[in-house]
Amino acid sequence: MAEDKDEQINIFESGLVPKHEILTEDQKAQFLKQYNISTKQLPRIRADDPVVKHLSGKRGDVMRITRNEPVIGEYYYYRIVA
């Protein structure tokens, strides 16, 4: 039986991709002000990255990635969609 080509795969179900979320404009402004940085100082994530596409991200969005490590616990990593 052939698979339906229109069927979407949820990349977050594998457990290999950490939680990603797009910051609102207010959250983005607060984050940049809190750390006294500009968006040019953030690491980039490509607009054609599967996670960005899945979340309907666009250039200029800041993504918060939640990672979990056994020793240090939960921490956040930020990237700008470029």
Long-range contacts (C-beta under 8 A, 24 or more apart in sequence): 10-54, 11-50, 11-51, 11-54, 12-54, 17-51, 18-65, 18-66, 18-67, 18-68, 19-65, 19-66, 20-51, 20-55, 20-63, 20-64, 20-65, 20-66, 21-55, 21-63, 21-64, 21-66, 22-55, 22-57, 22-61, 22-62, 22-63, 22-64, 23-61, 23-62, 23-63, 23-64, 27-62, 28-61, 28-62, 31-62, 31-78, 39-80, 42-78, 42-79, 42-80, 43-78, 43-79, 43-80, 44-79, 44-80, 44-81, 44-82, 45-79, 45-80, 45-81, 45-82, 46-81, 46-82, 47-81, 47-82, 52-81, 57-81
